[in-house]
Structures are given as C-alpha cells and as structure tokens.
Amino acid sequence: MDSSVRAVVRQQIRPGALAAVQGLAVALLSLTTNAVLFALSVVSLALIPVFGIGFALFPAVTVLVRLSLRLQRRLSRWCGLPIATPYRPVPADAQLGTWKRFRWVVGDSATWRDFAWLIPGAFTGGACLFGFVLVAYGLEGVLFVPLVLYLNVDWYGYGLFWPMDNILKALLSAPQGWLILFGGLAVAPWLVWLHFRFAGFFLTPTRAQELALRVRHLAATRADTIDTQAAELRRIERDLHDGAQARLVALRMSIGLAEQLLADDPAAAQRLLTEAQEASGHALAELRHLVRGIYPPVLAERGLDGAVQALALAVPLPVDVDVRLPGSPPAAVESAAYFAVAEALTNVTKHSGAARAWIRLRHHDGSLTMVVGDDGHGGATPDAGTGLAGVRRRLAAFDGTMSVTSPPGGPTVVTMELPCELSSRRTSPSSGTG
C-alpha cells in the first residue's frame, strides 16, 4: 500500500470508523438505560408517601444511576474529555439505616445533577447514532450495490435502503455512497465529542465538590504519609538498637576491659583493642547502610539520573536506561522517585522472571514520568503484595500517580508520575546501560 494511502487511512478513515462504532455504543447505552433509570427515579420518588417505600427504593435506584454514569465517565476518555467522579463517600452511619442513607443520597448535589442529565443525555447519546448510520448507509452504496451489479445486473432492484428502481440509480449509488461514507466518518467523532462535552456540564464535579474531593485526597495521603513515616522511624530505631547500638555497646565494653588489662597483660589488651577497631568498622558500615536507606548518598553526589544508573547496574539482568532530564527535581521528590524506581526494579528481580528490563525517565508539562518495564511473565498487580502498593502510597504523598499494565504473558510496564519542577542540572547526561 502506498504511504500516502496509509496516511489517509491512519489519519482520516480509522478515527472516523472507530468513532462511528463508539457512537453506536454510546447511543445504545444512553437510549436504553437513561430512559429506564429516569422512570425508576420518578417512580421511587413518587412512592415516598406510600408507606415510605421510596425511602428504601430511591437510594437503590441512585446506585444504578451512578453505575450507568460511571460507565459514561469511562467512555468519555475516548474523546480526551475525562470526567471526574463527584460523589461523596458513604458515611458510616448511612450504611446502617434506611432513613440516614436516604438523607445522604438526597443531600448529595451530584444525585440531582445525575438525575437532571438522564433525559438530555438520552438525546445527545442518541444523536451519536447518526454518525454510525451514515457510515453504514454509505458502505452499502460503496460495497453492496456494486457487488450486486457485478454478480447479476438484474438484482439492481433489491437494494436494502437505496432507491434503485432503475439501472441509472444503481450505477450512481457508488459515488453517492462514497460521499455519504466520508461525511459519516467526518461527523462521527464530532457527535461523540459533543455528547461528552455536554455531559461534562452535568457530570463533572462543581468547584465545591472539587475542593471536598481534594480535601479527602489530602487527608488520605497525609494519613498514609504519617503511617509510612512512623513505620520508617520504627525501622530506623530497631536497626539502631539491634545493629549499630549493640556494636557500640560491645565496643565500649572491649575498650574498658582493655584499659583494665593494659598494665597486667598488654598482649591481651592489644588483642581487645584490635577487635574493638574491627567492631568500630562494622558499626560504621551499618550506620552508613542505615543512612543510605534514609537518603542515598548517590542522589546527593550524582543526581537522579546517576542514581538510577547505579540501581540498574546492581540488577542481575540487562537493564536499558534512558534518562532525559533537563534539570534536577527537588530533593524530596528526587528521593521518592529513586525509591519508587528501586522498588519497581526489585519486583522485576524477584517476581517477573524477565530476561531484560528498561527504565525511562522524562519531564514534560510539569510532571516527572518514570517508566519501568520488563519482558517477564506478567500478571503483576498493586494489590498482590509485591510492594507496588507501597510505591503508590509513597507517590501519593506528592500527588503522584502509578499505573500498572501487566497482562498474562507480559510485558509488565509500571508508569509513575510525580508533579514537580526542575532546577539546574547537577550531573552530566546519562547514557544507556546494558
């Protein structure tokens, strides 16, 4: 196929055809569920005076509405218009009683905005079907009618939707079909985009809801950060108590005993001092190891790119490293990024069964992106106890995110992002490491 034809297919035909199919899915979802859910909502509200049936029924219908609109929010990513979830969490007491749960549902403004969206959403979603219809109608004129004429010219009167009561109209069906087909391919993406753009006015969080969601996120990340810091302090205290502190106590006792033996048995005192010197070396090594766990010296000496290179060299399999950072992140972000990459590489070594791995670091639009991948057997999830959940909590403290793509059979790709700005570069650019 000629390169220009491939470019037309890739840039024009494929997106339009995909949007036509997406429009069909949006139309079927909107036309079938919105009307039913609207009717159920009205009926459940009308049944409130009838023995209080609506008090239990309306929250149940609200759950169905939110499930349907949650799917709509996921589909909105097709157009690059992601719609955030605005709902408040269910209070603990609202899970215990019908009346309290009803008050929680009614008191959430997102409930009524969802309710207001159902009928307009059915119309705009149904309009998305128009793009699919145009594409299908044009395809019939382009493919079906010429095929019928080729097989048997007497069949020209059997067009499904094309008015072909004579041979001239049948012959003209192909150019008309091409026009309608390209018209459908052009209009289908716009119809889907307009549907989700309009949905954003109803389904996106309000300013107050965004602030409430932000407060909840900050509260959760602060709690995780406090727990992580407390656990880290306990680890440092335990390592000091069991390691360096014990060696220093033994060192002090050895020096004291050597002092007592110095006059009576100088040879024994000399042996004790030699042992004390060795013990002091071990204690110093343990202290250095402990300090590396708090803030690795390699970060201070070589920056994030050099530290990542050092991590890759320590892994017992080939690791391709591609770090392109025009500067250095803040120290706290740099430390979080380093430990996140280190944990991801540890997972590769322990769980992936990979033959090779790769690391990519980029900074774009105020965000540091780290990608760690491997060609192992896949199946990694953040909840499988592989340490990825800890990485997610560490990144969340800086408003960072992590996503894992790991289908069975691999490859596994862990993508981590940290919002930050870069300062001037401290080290020289990195090169690949195999």
Residue, then its C-alpha position, 0 to 999 in steps of 0.5 A: m500500500d502506498s504511504s500516502v494511502r496509509a496516511v489517509v487511512r491512519q489519519q482520516i478513515r480509522p478515527g472516523a470508523l472507530a468513532a462511528v462504532q463508539g457512537l453506536a455504543v454510546a447511543l445504545l447505552s444512553l437510549t436504553t438505560n437513561a430512559v429506564l433509570f429516569a422512570l425508576s427515579v420518578v417512580s421511587l420518588a413518587l412512592i415516598p408517601v406510600f408507606g415510605i417505600g421510596f425511602a428504601l427504593f430511591p437510594a437503590v435506584t441512585v446506585l444504578v444511576r451512578l453505575s450507568l454514569r460511571l460507565q459514561r465517565r469511562l467512555s468519555r476518555w475516548c474523546g480526551l474529555p475525562i470526567a471526574t467522579p463527584y460523589r461523596p463517600v458513604p458515611a458510616d452511619a448511612q450504611l446502617g439505616t434506611w432513613k440516614r442513607f436516604r438523607w445522604v443520597v438526597g443531600d448529595s448535589a451530584t444525585w440531582r445533577d445525575f438525575a437532571w442529565l438522564i433525559p438530555g443525555a438520552f438525546t445527545g447519546g442518541a444523536c451519536l447514532f447518526g454518525f454510525v448510520l451514515v457510515a453504514y448507509g454509505l458502505e452499502g452504496v460503496l460495497f453492496v450495490p456494486l457487488v450486486l451489479y457485478l454478480n447479476v445486473d438484474w438484482y439492481g432492484y433489491g437494494l436494502f435502503w437505496p432507491m434503485d428502481n432503475i439501472l441509472k440509480a444503481l450505477l450512481s449509488a457508488p459515488q453517492g455512497w462514497l460521499i455519504l461514507f466520508g461525511g459519516l466518518a467526518v461527523a462521527p467523532w464530532l457527535v461523540w465529542l459533543h455528547f461528552r462535552f455536554a455531559g461534562f456540564f452535568l457530570t463533572p464535579t462543581r468547584a465545591q465538590e472539587l475542593a471536598l474531593r481534594v480535601r479527602h485526597l489530602a487527608a488520605t495521603r497525609a494519613d498514609t504519609i504519617d503511617t509510612q513515616a512512623a513505620e520508617l522511624r520504627r525501622i530506623e530505631r530497631d536497626l539502631h538498637d539491634g545493629a549499630q547500638a549493640r556494636l557500640v555497646a560491645l565496643r565500649m565494653s572491649i575498650g574498658l576491659a582493655e584499659q583494665l588489662l593494659a598494665d597486667d597483660p598488654a598482649a591481651a589488651q592489644r588483642l581487645l583493642t584490635e577487635a574493638q577497631e574491627a567492631s568500630g568498622h562494622a558499626l560504621a558500615e551499618l550506620r552508613h547502610l542505615v543512612r543510605g536507606i534514609y537518603p542515598p548518598v548517590l542522589a546527593e553526589r550524582g543526581l537522579d539520573g546517576a542514581v538510577q544508573a547505579l540501581a540498574l547496574a546492581v540488577p542481575l539482568p540487562v537493564d536499558v536506561d534512558v534518562r532525559l532530564p533537563g534539570s534536577p527535581p527537588a530533593a524530596v521528590e528526587s528521593a521518592a522517585y529513586f525509591a519508587v524506581a528501586e522498588a519497581l526494579t526489585n519486583v522485576t528481580k524477584h517476581s517477573g522472571a524477565a530476561r531484560a528490563w528498561i527504565r525511562l525517565r522524562h519531564h514534560d508539562g510539569s510532571l516527572t514520568m518514570v517508566v519501568g518495564d520488563d519482558g517477564h511473565g506478567g500478571a503483576t498487580p498493586d494489590a498482590g503484595t509485591g510492594l507496588a502498593g507501597v510505591r503508590r502510597r509513597l507517590a501519593a504523598f506528592d500527588g503522584t500517580m502509578s499505573v500498572t499494565s501487566p497482562p498474562g504473558g507480559p510485558t509488565v510496564v509500571t508508569m509513575e508520575l510525580p508533579c514537580e519542577l526542575s532546577s539546574r542540572r547537577t550531573s552530566p547526561s546519562s547514557g544507556t546501560g546494558 
